[in-house]
Amino acid sequence: MRVTIAEVARRARVSKTTVSRVLNNKADVDAATAVRVREVIAATGYIPSAGAVGLARGVTRTVGMLVPGVTWPWMSEVLQGVADVVEAKGYGLLLSTANRGADSLDGFSRRVSAKAFDGLLLVEPPDAVRHLRVLHDSGLPVVMIDDRGRRPAFPSVGTDNRRGGAAAARHLLDTGRTRFATVTGPHGFGCTNDRLNGFHDVVREAGLTLDPRLIIEGDFTSESGEAAVLQLLATGPEFDAVFAHSDLTAAGVLAGLRKAGRSVPDDVAVVGFDDIPLAAHTQPPLTTIHQPLREMGETAARQLLARLAGAPPAEEPVIVPASLVIRGSTAGQPSPDPEALRRARSTSAAEGSDRTAAT
């Protein structure tokens, strides 16, 4: 049978409020009493509920966090950033996942109703934004991490996906590439559009165009990257570079190029996005856009704790800059000479005119 706070209070010969004040490290509890209470807690294996811990002060000093799942490749970095800040400020972290869909969200809703935490950090599960907006509007402080370009009605922390895409294009141009394939994320994600638009901006500024036949929608998995590049090699026009919208997708692209006998980076250069630990261990190591995941978690946690301390909510999303990390998957070619670039621009323009005429 689960030990209750009442049982701890009875054995320690104190009130339940005194037990709660000991759990909350209140200074006005006699030292000998506090020691006796803690000895009873240790002897009984009592695990305080969030409600019991907050009994004396009306708050739980617990931060809730809702994530789609903990197996996402970059989730551990975000969680570590959150935990570093939350624990340093003496808060607990109550983690919930949405692995089981509606059942998981129902369980999460019960924790909200029980006031098991003071505020919520959120990595958006599918189809949950409307429900979470209602919670925020009802007074629950909420901060979203990685808003996927959706711009929710509550504060959020993300990275600059458009600039990340632009940095990928700029680097590939600097290494002499002129014919670009792209394996995107899911079409409905704002980050997918931002990464593609940033990439396209720089390519257009260089006088080139993106061939729509070389843009394949993926789903951020390695399987989608491998399938996409094999499809392009079989049916599409030639390309000398691939920008994949996640590192997992890029790893799949590398696998597909190996199967097809293409050398990376000599034949095709590859750039990913995220800079998860895997990126440094692919063959060859992956050039990628570093998404500052731990810093995003830290920033969101600090923002939420400031909100709990009485600060007003941020009116604009907080953007943590992304950066280019160069590794072996793009090395090996010099910048193009002006004449080579002029020829590529001419070819690109002519192909664009041919496609327009054909339609």
SEGUPA-131192 format. One record per residue (C-alpha): residue number from 1; residue in three letters; x, y, z. Coordinates in Angstrom, 2 decimals, decimal comma, padded with zeros to 5 digits, always signed. Layout:
N
   nr  rest        X        Y        Z
  NUM   ALA        X        Y        Z
...
end
This chain:
359
   nr  rest        X        Y        Z
    1   MET  +000,00  +000,00  +000,00
    2   ARG  +001,29  +003,45  -000,90
    3   VAL  +002,57  +005,45  +002,07
    4   THR  +000,70  +008,75  +002,49
    5   ILE  +001,76  +012,07  +003,95
    6   ALA  -000,70  +011,43  +006,79
    7   GLU  +001,17  +008,22  +007,69
    8   VAL  +004,51  +010,08  +007,67
    9   ALA  +003,03  +012,79  +009,90
   10   ARG  +001,63  +010,19  +012,34
   11   ARG  +004,92  +008,34  +012,65
   12   ALA  +006,93  +011,54  +013,04
   13   ARG  +004,37  +012,93  +015,52
   14   VAL  +003,85  +016,14  +013,55
   15   SER  +001,15  +017,67  +011,36
   16   LYS  +000,87  +017,11  +007,63
   17   THR  +001,70  +020,80  +007,15
   18   THR  +004,99  +020,30  +009,00
   19   VAL  +005,88  +017,36  +006,77
   20   SER  +005,15  +019,51  +003,74
   21   ARG  +007,30  +022,34  +005,11
   22   VAL  +010,19  +019,91  +005,61
   23   LEU  +009,79  +018,69  +002,04
   24   ASN  +009,91  +022,31  +000,89
   25   ASN  +013,06  +023,04  +002,97
   26   LYS  +011,36  +025,76  +004,99
   27   ALA  +013,72  +027,40  +007,48
   28   ASP  +011,10  +027,79  +010,23
   29   VAL  +010,99  +024,05  +011,05
   30   ASP  +012,97  +022,96  +014,11
   31   ALA  +016,12  +021,13  +013,01
   32   ALA  +015,46  +018,08  +015,22
   33   THR  +011,90  +017,86  +013,89
   34   ALA  +013,12  +018,08  +010,31
   35   VAL  +015,62  +015,28  +010,92
   36   ARG  +012,91  +013,08  +012,46
   37   VAL  +010,57  +013,68  +009,53
   38   ARG  +013,28  +012,87  +007,00
   39   GLU  +014,16  +009,68  +008,87
   40   VAL  +010,53  +008,56  +008,67
   41   ILE  +010,42  +009,42  +004,96
   42   ALA  +013,55  +007,33  +004,36
   43   ALA  +012,28  +004,42  +006,46
   44   THR  +008,86  +004,26  +004,83
   45   GLY  +009,96  +004,98  +001,25
   46   TYR  +007,42  +007,79  +001,06
   47   ILE  +007,32  +009,49  -002,35
   48   PRO  +005,68  +012,92  -002,05
   49   SER  +003,03  +013,85  -004,58
   50   ALA  +003,22  +017,21  -006,27
   51   GLY  +000,17  +018,29  -004,26
   52   ALA  +001,79  +017,32  -000,95
   53   VAL  +005,02  +019,11  -001,73
   54   GLY  +003,08  +022,26  -002,55
   55   LEU  +000,66  +022,08  +000,36
   56   ALA  +002,34  +024,77  +002,46
   57   ARG  +002,86  +027,26  -000,32
   58   GLY  +000,19  +026,73  -002,97
   59   VAL  +002,70  +025,84  -005,69
   60   THR  +004,45  +022,61  -006,62
   61   ARG  +007,87  +023,92  -007,66
   62   THR  +007,54  +021,43  -010,51
   63   VAL  +007,74  +022,16  -014,22
   64   GLY  +005,77  +019,96  -016,58
   65   MET  +007,15  +019,01  -019,98
   66   LEU  +005,15  +017,44  -022,79
   67   VAL  +007,02  +015,90  -025,75
   68   PRO  +005,96  +013,64  -028,65
   69   GLY  +008,42  +010,97  -027,47
   70   VAL  +011,90  +010,63  -026,04
   71   THR  +013,30  +008,61  -028,95
   72   TRP  +013,57  +011,60  -031,30
   73   PRO  +017,27  +011,95  -032,16
   74   TRP  +017,60  +015,48  -030,80
   75   MET  +015,25  +015,21  -027,80
   76   SER  +017,96  +014,28  -025,31
   77   GLU  +019,81  +017,53  -025,97
   78   VAL  +016,67  +019,61  -025,43
   79   LEU  +015,81  +017,70  -022,25
   80   GLN  +019,31  +018,13  -020,86
   81   GLY  +019,16  +021,87  -021,43
   82   VAL  +015,81  +022,06  -019,65
   83   ALA  +016,96  +019,88  -016,75
   84   ASP  +020,15  +021,89  -016,21
   85   VAL  +018,19  +025,11  -015,68
   86   VAL  +015,21  +023,68  -013,82
   87   GLU  +017,24  +021,64  -011,34
   88   ALA  +019,64  +024,52  -010,66
   89   LYS  +016,65  +026,61  -009,54
   90   GLY  +015,33  +023,90  -007,23
   91   TYR  +012,44  +022,79  -009,41
   92   GLY  +011,43  +019,26  -010,29
   93   LEU  +010,66  +018,15  -013,84
   94   LEU  +007,57  +016,07  -014,65
   95   LEU  +007,92  +014,57  -018,13
   96   SER  +004,93  +013,39  -020,19
   97   THR  +004,97  +011,93  -023,70
   98   ALA  +002,33  +011,64  -026,39
   99   ASN  +003,48  +008,20  -027,56
  100   ARG  +000,00  +006,69  -027,14
  101   GLY  -001,89  +009,47  -028,86
  102   ALA  -005,24  +010,39  -027,31
  103   ASP  -004,67  +008,16  -024,25
  104   SER  -001,41  +009,97  -023,47
  105   LEU  -003,04  +013,38  -023,86
  106   ASP  -005,92  +012,32  -021,58
  107   GLY  -003,41  +011,35  -018,89
  108   PHE  -001,62  +014,63  -019,36
  109   SER  -004,91  +016,52  -019,02
  110   ARG  -005,52  +014,81  -015,68
  111   ARG  -002,15  +016,04  -014,44
  112   VAL  -003,12  +019,55  -015,50
  113   SER  -006,45  +019,27  -013,68
  114   ALA  -004,66  +018,04  -010,55
  115   LYS  -002,31  +021,03  -010,73
  116   ALA  +000,67  +018,69  -010,66
  117   PHE  +002,98  +021,40  -012,04
  118   ASP  +003,22  +025,18  -012,09
  119   GLY  +004,04  +025,72  -015,76
  120   LEU  +004,53  +023,76  -018,96
  121   LEU  +007,36  +023,36  -021,46
  122   LEU  +006,19  +021,90  -024,72
  123   VAL  +007,63  +020,21  -027,77
  124   GLU  +004,47  +020,12  -029,82
  125   PRO  +002,78  +016,73  -030,17
  126   PRO  +000,65  +016,34  -033,30
  127   ASP  -002,83  +017,89  -033,17
  128   ALA  -002,42  +019,28  -029,65
  129   VAL  -001,94  +023,02  -030,21
  130   ARG  -005,62  +023,95  -029,89
  131   HIS  -005,95  +022,13  -026,57
  132   LEU  -002,74  +023,65  -025,24
  133   ARG  -003,82  +027,12  -026,29
  134   VAL  -006,92  +026,68  -024,13
  135   LEU  -004,71  +025,74  -021,17
  136   HIS  -002,53  +028,79  -021,75
  137   ASP  -005,55  +031,09  -022,03
  138   SER  -006,89  +029,67  -018,76
  139   GLY  -003,77  +030,84  -016,94
  140   LEU  -001,25  +028,00  -017,22
  141   PRO  +002,15  +029,44  -018,21
  142   VAL  +003,29  +027,65  -021,39
  143   VAL  +006,50  +027,96  -023,44
  144   MET  +006,93  +025,98  -026,65
  145   ILE  +010,29  +024,66  -027,87
  146   ASP  +010,70  +024,35  -031,66
  147   ASP  +007,39  +025,77  -032,85
  148   ARG  +007,91  +024,30  -036,38
  149   GLY  +007,07  +027,69  -037,82
  150   ARG  +003,47  +027,62  -036,59
  151   ARG  +003,81  +030,76  -034,38
  152   PRO  +001,47  +029,73  -031,55
  153   ALA  -000,41  +032,20  -029,35
  154   PHE  +001,94  +031,56  -026,43
  155   PRO  +005,71  +032,19  -026,03
  156   SER  +008,09  +029,99  -027,97
  157   VAL  +011,79  +029,34  -028,51
  158   GLY  +013,18  +028,11  -031,81
  159   THR  +016,02  +028,46  -034,28
  160   ASP  +016,27  +030,46  -037,50
  161   ASN  +015,41  +027,82  -040,08
  162   ARG  +015,46  +030,23  -043,00
  163   ARG  +018,99  +031,43  -042,23
  164   GLY  +020,04  +027,84  -041,72
  165   GLY  +018,81  +026,94  -045,20
  166   ALA  +020,57  +030,00  -046,60
  167   ALA  +023,84  +028,99  -044,91
  168   ALA  +023,59  +025,51  -046,45
  169   ALA  +023,16  +026,97  -049,95
  170   ARG  +025,96  +029,49  -049,50
  171   HIS  +028,38  +026,77  -048,41
  172   LEU  +027,50  +024,48  -051,31
  173   LEU  +028,01  +027,33  -053,76
  174   ASP  +031,38  +028,07  -052,15
  175   THR  +032,45  +024,46  -052,74
  176   GLY  +031,65  +024,69  -056,44
  177   ARG  +028,23  +023,04  -056,57
  178   THR  +025,64  +024,33  -059,00
  179   ARG  +022,97  +021,62  -059,39
  180   PHE  +021,07  +021,16  -056,14
  181   ALA  +018,72  +018,43  -054,99
  182   THR  +016,69  +018,84  -051,81
  183   VAL  +015,00  +016,29  -049,58
  184   THR  +012,61  +018,32  -047,45
  185   GLY  +010,67  +017,67  -044,29
  186   PRO  +006,88  +017,19  -044,33
  187   HIS  +005,13  +019,83  -046,41
  188   GLY  +002,86  +021,04  -043,60
  189   PHE  +005,71  +022,02  -041,26
  190   GLY  +006,66  +025,69  -041,18
  191   CYS  +010,32  +024,77  -040,64
  192   THR  +010,27  +022,84  -043,93
  193   ASN  +009,11  +025,91  -045,84
  194   ASP  +011,58  +028,17  -044,02
  195   ARG  +014,57  +025,91  -044,74
  196   LEU  +013,62  +025,52  -048,39
  197   ASN  +012,91  +029,23  -048,87
  198   GLY  +016,21  +030,25  -047,26
  199   PHE  +018,08  +027,83  -049,49
  200   HIS  +016,22  +029,05  -052,55
  201   ASP  +016,92  +032,72  -051,73
  202   VAL  +020,68  +032,22  -051,91
  203   VAL  +020,55  +030,02  -055,02
  204   ARG  +018,45  +032,66  -056,78
  205   GLU  +020,83  +035,44  -055,72
  206   ALA  +023,63  +033,44  -057,38
  207   GLY  +021,70  +033,52  -060,66
  208   LEU  +020,70  +029,85  -060,50
  209   THR  +017,36  +028,11  -060,09
  210   LEU  +016,14  +025,08  -058,17
  211   ASP  +014,82  +022,42  -060,52
  212   PRO  +011,45  +021,31  -059,08
  213   ARG  +012,20  +017,77  -060,27
  214   LEU  +015,07  +017,72  -057,77
  215   ILE  +012,90  +018,65  -054,76
  216   ILE  +011,54  +015,56  -052,99
  217   GLU  +009,36  +015,62  -049,87
  218   GLY  +010,65  +013,46  -047,02
  219   ASP  +009,62  +012,93  -043,42
  220   PHE  +012,88  +013,54  -041,50
  221   THR  +013,73  +009,80  -041,47
  222   SER  +016,75  +008,04  -042,95
  223   GLU  +014,44  +005,80  -044,99
  224   SER  +012,93  +008,81  -046,76
  225   GLY  +016,40  +010,16  -047,55
  226   GLU  +017,63  +006,92  -049,09
  227   ALA  +014,43  +006,42  -051,09
  228   ALA  +014,50  +010,00  -052,36
  229   VAL  +018,08  +009,95  -053,59
  230   LEU  +017,66  +006,58  -055,31
  231   GLN  +014,55  +007,93  -057,03
  232   LEU  +016,43  +011,02  -058,16
  233   LEU  +019,35  +008,99  -059,48
  234   ALA  +016,98  +006,75  -061,41
  235   THR  +014,63  +009,33  -062,89
  236   GLY  +015,73  +012,87  -062,24
  237   PRO  +018,28  +015,20  -063,86
  238   GLU  +021,89  +015,18  -062,69
  239   PHE  +022,81  +016,88  -059,41
  240   ASP  +026,06  +017,51  -057,57
  241   ALA  +024,71  +018,43  -054,11
  242   VAL  +021,90  +017,43  -051,75
  243   PHE  +020,45  +019,54  -048,95
  244   ALA  +018,54  +017,27  -046,54
  245   HIS  +016,25  +018,87  -043,98
  246   SER  +017,42  +016,63  -041,14
  247   ASP  +020,57  +014,71  -040,30
  248   LEU  +018,69  +011,41  -040,28
  249   THR  +017,47  +012,15  -043,80
  250   ALA  +021,01  +013,10  -044,80
  251   ALA  +022,31  +009,79  -043,41
  252   GLY  +019,80  +008,03  -045,66
  253   VAL  +021,00  +010,12  -048,61
  254   LEU  +024,58  +009,02  -047,92
  255   ALA  +023,45  +005,37  -047,81
  256   GLY  +021,61  +005,74  -051,13
  257   LEU  +024,59  +007,37  -052,81
  258   ARG  +026,84  +004,52  -051,61
  259   LYS  +024,43  +001,94  -053,03
  260   ALA  +024,48  +003,76  -056,36
  261   GLY  +028,30  +003,90  -056,43
  262   ARG  +028,45  +007,68  -056,09
  263   SER  +031,35  +009,17  -054,14
  264   VAL  +030,75  +011,75  -051,40
  265   PRO  +031,87  +014,47  -051,65
  266   ASP  +033,67  +014,04  -054,99
  267   ASP  +030,54  +013,27  -057,01
  268   VAL  +027,85  +014,67  -054,70
  269   ALA  +028,14  +016,93  -051,65
  270   VAL  +025,62  +016,47  -048,82
  271   VAL  +024,45  +018,89  -046,12
  272   GLY  +022,06  +017,99  -043,28
  273   PHE  +020,26  +019,94  -040,58
  274   ASP  +020,26  +019,55  -036,75
  275   ASP  +023,82  +018,43  -035,89
  276   ILE  +022,73  +015,44  -033,83
  277   PRO  +025,56  +013,23  -032,47
  278   LEU  +025,18  +010,87  -035,44
  279   ALA  +026,33  +013,62  -037,82
  280   ALA  +029,95  +013,37  -036,68
  281   HIS  +030,00  +009,58  -037,21
  282   THR  +028,49  +009,04  -040,66
  283   GLN  +030,75  +008,02  -043,55
  284   PRO  +031,95  +010,58  -044,41
  285   PRO  +031,17  +012,83  -041,41
  286   LEU  +028,24  +015,07  -042,23
  287   THR  +028,37  +018,79  -042,89
  288   THR  +025,22  +020,15  -041,26
  289   ILE  +023,39  +023,14  -039,86
  290   HIS  +023,83  +023,10  -036,09
  291   GLN  +020,48  +023,59  -034,40
  292   PRO  +021,34  +024,79  -030,84
  293   LEU  +019,10  +022,23  -029,16
  294   ARG  +020,48  +022,36  -025,63
  295   GLU  +020,50  +026,15  -025,70
  296   MET  +016,90  +026,12  -026,91
  297   GLY  +015,95  +023,96  -023,92
  298   GLU  +017,86  +026,21  -021,53
  299   THR  +016,33  +029,37  -022,98
  300   ALA  +012,79  +028,00  -022,80
  301   ALA  +013,26  +026,84  -019,20
  302   ARG  +014,63  +030,23  -018,13
  303   GLN  +011,74  +031,97  -019,86
  304   LEU  +009,18  +029,77  -018,09
  305   LEU  +010,80  +030,20  -014,66
  306   ALA  +010,86  +033,97  -015,17
  307   ARG  +007,15  +033,79  -015,98
  308   LEU  +006,51  +031,83  -012,78
  309   ALA  +008,40  +034,53  -010,88
  310   GLY  +006,01  +037,18  -012,17
  311   ALA  +007,61  +038,40  -015,40
  312   PRO  +005,22  +039,13  -018,30
  313   PRO  +005,16  +036,60  -021,16
  314   ALA  +007,42  +037,30  -024,12
  315   GLU  +005,48  +038,90  -026,97
  316   GLU  +007,71  +037,58  -029,77
  317   PRO  +009,31  +034,18  -030,36
  318   VAL  +012,89  +033,88  -029,10
  319   ILE  +015,18  +032,82  -031,95
  320   VAL  +018,47  +031,08  -031,13
  321   PRO  +020,81  +031,31  -034,16
  322   ALA  +021,75  +028,23  -036,16
  323   SER  +025,28  +027,79  -037,52
  324   LEU  +027,12  +025,83  -040,20
  325   VAL  +029,35  +022,91  -039,15
  326   ILE  +031,67  +021,79  -041,98
  327   ARG  +032,73  +018,15  -042,15
  328   GLY  +033,81  +015,68  -044,80
  329   SER  +030,56  +015,35  -046,76
  330   THR  +031,17  +018,66  -048,57
  331   ALA  +034,96  +018,94  -048,67
  332   GLY  +036,97  +018,33  -051,78
  333   GLN  +035,99  +020,89  -054,40
  334   PRO  +037,17  +024,50  -054,80
  335   SER  +034,94  +027,47  -055,43
  336   PRO  +033,87  +027,67  -059,09
  337   ASP  +035,70  +030,00  -061,42
  338   PRO  +033,55  +032,81  -062,88
  339   GLU  +033,30  +031,15  -066,29
  340   ALA  +032,06  +027,85  -064,82
  341   LEU  +029,46  +029,69  -062,79
  342   ARG  +028,36  +031,67  -065,88
  343   ARG  +027,86  +028,43  -067,82
  344   ALA  +025,83  +026,95  -064,96
  345   ARG  +023,62  +030,03  -064,86
  346   SER  +023,05  +029,86  -068,60
  347   THR  +022,16  +026,19  -068,44
  348   SER  +019,83  +026,78  -065,51
  349   ALA  +018,04  +029,62  -067,30
  350   ALA  +017,69  +027,63  -070,51
  351   GLU  +016,25  +024,62  -068,71
  352   GLY  +013,80  +026,90  -066,93
  353   SER  +012,64  +028,32  -070,26
  354   ASP  +012,27  +024,83  -071,73
  355   ARG  +010,10  +023,71  -068,81
  356   THR  +007,96  +026,85  -069,10
  357   ALA  +007,47  +026,27  -072,83
  358   ALA  +006,58  +022,64  -072,22
  359   THR  +003,78  +023,65  -069,88
end
